[in-house]
Amino acid sequence: MQYILAADGMTPILCEDPYVWGKWMEDVDRHVAMTHIPERKVRVSTVFLGLDYSFETETAPALWESMVFPDNSDSELEQRRYTSYAEAIKGHNEIVSRLKME
């Protein structure tokens, strides 16, 4: 299933037209948050995915994702997925807090 976000940037809308979805994905900044933690040499990136990554294991679509990347690499160290914008923000902040405390 393909989704775009409403004008508020937080509310997902099912998009059945692949051309509309593709154009939206090209034109919009899907980043929710990006935090660099220099002392750990990592960055935490949280984005809207536009596709449901729940694989039918959850009741709501998993449309947001946080990933932890080492500096100068695109290989992820950690990944979490979320079913709402609020969860994504909370999860991003939890990862950042934990990494800063380790």
N, C-alpha and C positions, 0 to 999 in steps of 0.2 A: 504494500500500500504506500502511496506517495502523498506527502503532505507539504503544504506551504504554511507560512505564518500570517495571521491577520495583521492589520495595520499596527496593533499594539506591540508586535514583535514577540508575543508570548503565547498566543492562542493558536494551536494547530488547526488547520482546515484541510480536510480530505480533498485531494486534487486528482481527479480521474483522467484528466487530459495530460498525457505525457509531454506534449509540446509546451503547454502552459507551465507545467512543473519544471521542465528543463530550462526554460527562459527565466523563470523566477530564481532557480538555483544559480544561474549565471550572474544575475544582476544584484543579488542581495548579499549583504555581509551576514553570515550565519554565526559569527562568533558571539558567544554569550559572555565569556570572560577569558582573559589570558593573563597569567601571573608568572613572572620569572622569579626564581628563587636562587640568586647567585651563589649563596653559601652552600647550596646543595648541587649546584650546576645542573638544574632542571628547570623546565617550564611546564606549567599546567594549562591545558587548553580545553575549554568547554564550548561545544558547538551544537547547533541544531542540525540534525542529520538529514531530515527530509524524507527518510524512509523508516519504516517500522522494523526495528531490530529486536523486537521481543520474541520473534520466532514462535508466536502463539503460546508462550510460557507465562504470560502475564495477562491480566484483564485489560489493561490499557496499553496502547502502543508505546514502545520505547523509542523516543524521537530525539533525545539529547544524549550527548556523550562527553565525558571528561577523559582526557588522556594525559599521562605524564611522560614527557620526552626528555632525554638527556640533552644538554646543550650540544649544538652542532650535529644533531642526528635526528632522523625521523623514525627511529625504532622506539616503540612505546615501551615503557616500564610498567605501566599500570593503566587500567581502563575500567570505567564505570558507566552504566547507562541509566537513563531516567525517563519517567513517564510524564513529567511536567516541567515547565520552566522553573517553578519555585524549587522543585527537587534538584534541578541542575545547578542552580545558584548555591543552594545549601551544600550539595555534594562537592562542588568546586571549592567552596570555602573550607569544608572539612578536610579535604585533601591538602590544601595549602597549609592549614593550621598544623596538621599532623607532620607534614614534611618540614616545617619550620621548627617543630619541637624535637624531631629525631636527631 
